[in-house]
Amino acid sequence: MKESRLRSILKAVTWRLIATGTTFTLAYLVFSNSDCEDVMEKSTIVAGLELMIKLVIYYLHERAWQMAPTGSIRRFFGIKQESQ
């Protein structure tokens, strides 16, 4: 069963919030340990750019997978599907 576009968007948004929070924390730790000025500003810029770019990339990736017919990946790699 294919997912709706709305579900793909909601999955992308929730994942990006988690991942961007992680990126911000990592950038903050790196910048604060390097005697960098404006640690919060630079961490926010890194996290903001990462959020926008990766949100679009994730959505496109999700939609590309939805276009692949069921079983096509198994056939491509020659994997036999077990009977259910």
DOGUVO-948665 format. One record per residue: z, y, x of N, C-alpha, C in turn. Coordinates in nm, 3 decimals, always signed. Last residue first. Layout:
# residues N
<atom <Z, Y, X>, <Z, Y, X>, <Z, Y, X>>,
...
END
This chain:
# residues 84
<atom <+0.159, -1.638, +0.355>, <+0.287, -1.604, +0.292>, <+0.311, -1.687, +0.172>>,
<atom <+0.027, -1.723, +0.675>, <+0.018, -1.729, +0.529>, <+0.157, -1.705, +0.470>>,
<atom <-0.010, -1.492, +0.944>, <+0.057, -1.608, +0.886>, <+0.044, -1.605, +0.734>>,
<atom <-0.308, -1.397, +1.098>, <-0.203, -1.360, +1.004>, <-0.144, -1.487, +0.945>>,
<atom <-0.389, -1.396, +1.439>, <-0.397, -1.463, +1.310>, <-0.279, -1.425, +1.224>>,
<atom <-0.535, -1.149, +1.626>, <-0.406, -1.208, +1.586>, <-0.424, -1.270, +1.448>>,
<atom <-0.738, -1.001, +1.746>, <-0.753, -1.146, +1.732>, <-0.624, -1.218, +1.696>>,
<atom <-0.733, -0.732, +1.748>, <-0.667, -0.799, +1.860>, <-0.672, -0.950, +1.850>>,
<atom <-0.871, -0.685, +1.510>, <-0.920, -0.625, +1.635>, <-0.861, -0.697, +1.756>>,
<atom <-0.706, -0.811, +1.320>, <-0.840, -0.864, +1.347>, <-0.893, -0.813, +1.480>>,
<atom <-0.484, -0.639, +1.330>, <-0.469, -0.782, +1.365>, <-0.604, -0.843, +1.400>>,
<atom <-0.608, -0.408, +1.236>, <-0.548, -0.409, +1.370>, <-0.531, -0.552, +1.418>>,
<atom <-0.681, -0.475, +0.976>, <-0.785, -0.445, +1.075>, <-0.732, -0.447, +1.218>>,
<atom <-0.484, -0.509, +0.788>, <-0.527, -0.627, +0.862>, <-0.629, -0.598, +0.971>>,
<atom <-0.593, -0.248, +0.588>, <-0.489, -0.346, +0.612>, <-0.548, -0.469, +0.681>>,
<atom <-0.791, +0.003, +0.752>, <-0.774, -0.098, +0.648>, <-0.667, -0.200, +0.687>>,
<atom <-0.681, +0.317, +0.844>, <-0.712, +0.184, +0.897>, <-0.690, +0.081, +0.786>>,
<atom <-0.579, +0.541, +0.728>, <-0.722, +0.515, +0.709>, <-0.762, +0.376, +0.760>>,
<atom <-0.320, +0.554, +0.814>, <-0.342, +0.523, +0.673>, <-0.488, +0.492, +0.645>>,
<atom <-0.357, +0.635, +1.077>, <-0.312, +0.498, +1.051>, <-0.334, +0.459, +0.905>>,
<atom <-0.427, +0.900, +1.024>, <-0.524, +0.811, +1.089>, <-0.485, +0.666, +1.066>>,
<atom <-0.188, +1.000, +0.920>, <-0.304, +0.988, +0.832>, <-0.410, +0.897, +0.892>>,
<atom <-0.028, +0.992, +1.154>, <+0.011, +0.917, +1.033>, <-0.109, +0.896, +0.941>>,
<atom <-0.170, +1.171, +1.318>, <-0.151, +1.032, +1.359>, <-0.118, +0.943, +1.238>>,
<atom <-0.139, +1.408, +1.172>, <-0.273, +1.353, +1.196>, <-0.266, +1.206, +1.236>>,
<atom <+0.142, +1.432, +1.187>, <+0.076, +1.420, +1.058>, <-0.063, +1.359, +1.075>>,
<atom <+0.180, +1.458, +1.468>, <+0.238, +1.345, +1.395>, <+0.166, +1.324, +1.261>>,
<atom <+0.045, +1.702, +1.518>, <+0.000, +1.578, +1.583>, <+0.052, +1.455, +1.508>>,
<atom <+0.201, +1.881, +1.367>, <+0.060, +1.862, +1.335>, <+0.010, +1.730, +1.393>>,
<atom <+0.442, +1.852, +1.504>, <+0.437, +1.829, +1.359>, <+0.293, +1.801, +1.317>>,
<atom <+0.387, +1.929, +1.765>, <+0.407, +1.787, +1.737>, <+0.410, +1.755, +1.588>>,
<atom <+0.356, +2.211, +1.735>, <+0.250, +2.128, +1.791>, <+0.267, +1.982, +1.749>>,
<atom <+0.603, +2.297, +1.622>, <+0.475, +2.325, +1.558>, <+0.365, +2.229, +1.606>>,
<atom <+0.800, +2.198, +1.807>, <+0.805, +2.169, +1.663>, <+0.667, +2.185, +1.599>>,
<atom <+0.729, +2.312, +2.050>, <+0.727, +2.166, +2.036>, <+0.724, +2.128, +1.889>>,
<atom <+0.781, +2.580, +1.992>, <+0.644, +2.536, +2.024>, <+0.630, +2.386, +2.005>>,
<atom <+1.061, +2.561, +1.949>, <+0.970, +2.611, +1.845>, <+0.827, +2.568, +1.868>>,
<atom <+1.163, +2.469, +2.195>, <+1.180, +2.387, +2.074>, <+1.084, +2.431, +1.963>>,
<atom <+1.089, +2.687, +2.362>, <+1.043, +2.550, +2.391>, <+1.049, +2.465, +2.265>>,
<atom <+1.230, +2.896, +2.231>, <+1.083, +2.901, +2.246>, <+1.027, +2.762, +2.270>>,
<atom <+1.495, +2.809, +2.259>, <+1.438, +2.826, +2.126>, <+1.285, +2.830, +2.132>>,
<atom <+1.525, +2.819, +2.535>, <+1.539, +2.690, +2.467>, <+1.477, +2.695, +2.328>>,
<atom <+1.495, +3.095, +2.574>, <+1.397, +3.003, +2.632>, <+1.404, +2.865, +2.565>>,
<atom <+1.722, +3.189, +2.433>, <+1.588, +3.234, +2.400>, <+1.483, +3.136, +2.452>>,
<atom <+1.937, +3.064, +2.566>, <+1.913, +3.039, +2.423>, <+1.770, +3.077, +2.384>>,
<atom <+1.909, +3.169, +2.830>, <+1.903, +3.025, +2.805>, <+1.871, +2.996, +2.659>>,
<atom <+1.870, +3.415, +2.981>, <+1.824, +3.396, +2.843>, <+1.806, +3.249, +2.807>>,
<atom <+1.824, +3.293, +3.317>, <+1.865, +3.397, +3.224>, <+1.808, +3.365, +3.085>>,
<atom <+1.943, +3.001, +3.484>, <+1.833, +3.072, +3.416>, <+1.892, +3.178, +3.324>>,
<atom <+2.087, +2.819, +3.635>, <+2.115, +2.963, +3.649>, <+2.003, +3.049, +3.589>>,
<atom <+2.044, +2.562, +3.550>, <+1.956, +2.614, +3.655>, <+1.974, +2.764, +3.676>>,
<atom <+2.184, +2.472, +3.335>, <+2.222, +2.417, +3.465>, <+2.138, +2.472, +3.580>>,
<atom <+2.053, +2.587, +3.123>, <+2.189, +2.634, +3.154>, <+2.237, +2.582, +3.289>>,
<atom <+1.808, +2.449, +3.118>, <+1.810, +2.591, +3.151>, <+1.950, +2.639, +3.190>>,
<atom <+1.901, +2.187, +3.050>, <+1.822, +2.210, +3.171>, <+1.830, +2.357, +3.213>>,
<atom <+2.033, +2.234, +2.803>, <+2.105, +2.176, +2.917>, <+2.032, +2.201, +3.048>>,
<atom <+1.818, +2.337, +2.652>, <+1.939, +2.417, +2.674>, <+2.016, +2.365, +2.795>>,
<atom <+1.646, +2.118, +2.648>, <+1.603, +2.242, +2.712>, <+1.724, +2.330, +2.744>>,
<atom <+1.811, +1.938, +2.499>, <+1.767, +1.905, +2.634>, <+1.726, +2.032, +2.710>>,
<atom <+1.830, +2.080, +2.257>, <+1.950, +2.044, +2.333>, <+1.915, +2.014, +2.478>>,
<atom <+1.560, +2.092, +2.181>, <+1.636, +2.215, +2.203>, <+1.758, +2.186, +2.290>>,
<atom <+1.504, +1.816, +2.152>, <+1.433, +1.895, +2.252>, <+1.509, +2.024, +2.284>>,
<atom <+1.673, +1.757, +1.934>, <+1.691, +1.688, +2.062>, <+1.625, +1.767, +2.175>>,
<atom <+1.555, +1.917, +1.741>, <+1.696, +1.937, +1.776>, <+1.728, +1.874, +1.911>>,
<atom <+1.309, +1.792, +1.729>, <+1.317, +1.928, +1.782>, <+1.460, +1.964, +1.818>>,
<atom <+1.375, +1.544, +1.614>, <+1.319, +1.548, +1.749>, <+1.329, +1.688, +1.810>>,
<atom <+1.470, +1.627, +1.358>, <+1.553, +1.547, +1.449>, <+1.504, +1.562, +1.592>>,
<atom <+1.246, +1.766, +1.264>, <+1.376, +1.832, +1.271>, <+1.469, +1.758, +1.366>>,
<atom <+1.049, +1.567, +1.272>, <+1.038, +1.681, +1.363>, <+1.169, +1.756, +1.373>>,
<atom <+1.135, +1.396, +1.066>, <+1.135, +1.347, +1.204>, <+1.130, +1.465, +1.301>>,
<atom <+1.097, +1.567, +0.846>, <+1.231, +1.519, +0.879>, <+1.239, +1.466, +1.023>>,
<atom <+0.815, +1.611, +0.864>, <+0.910, +1.721, +0.870>, <+1.049, +1.672, +0.910>>,
<atom <+0.706, +1.351, +0.838>, <+0.677, +1.432, +0.957>, <+0.781, +1.543, +0.972>>,
<atom <+0.796, +1.279, +0.585>, <+0.837, +1.200, +0.702>, <+0.817, +1.281, +0.830>>,
<atom <+0.660, +1.475, +0.434>, <+0.807, +1.472, +0.436>, <+0.860, +1.391, +0.554>>,
<atom <+0.392, +1.398, +0.484>, <+0.440, +1.530, +0.523>, <+0.593, +1.532, +0.533>>,
<atom <+0.388, +1.142, +0.372>, <+0.358, +1.159, +0.514>, <+0.408, +1.294, +0.565>>,
<atom <+0.441, +1.212, +0.105>, <+0.537, +1.128, +0.178>, <+0.514, +1.141, +0.328>>,
<atom <+0.205, +1.359, +0.052>, <+0.336, +1.424, +0.044>, <+0.441, +1.344, +0.121>>,
<atom <+0.008, +1.162, +0.071>, <+0.008, +1.271, +0.169>, <+0.144, +1.341, +0.172>>,
<atom <+0.146, +0.831, +0.018>, <+0.085, +0.956, -0.028>, <+0.089, +1.060, +0.084>>,
<atom <+0.058, +0.524, +0.181>, <+0.153, +0.628, +0.146>, <+0.078, +0.753, +0.099>>,
<atom <-0.086, +0.220, +0.058>, <-0.095, +0.342, +0.136>, <+0.008, +0.444, +0.086>>,
<atom <+0.000, -0.117, +0.085>, <+0.000, +0.000, +0.000>, <+0.000, +0.124, +0.090>>,
END
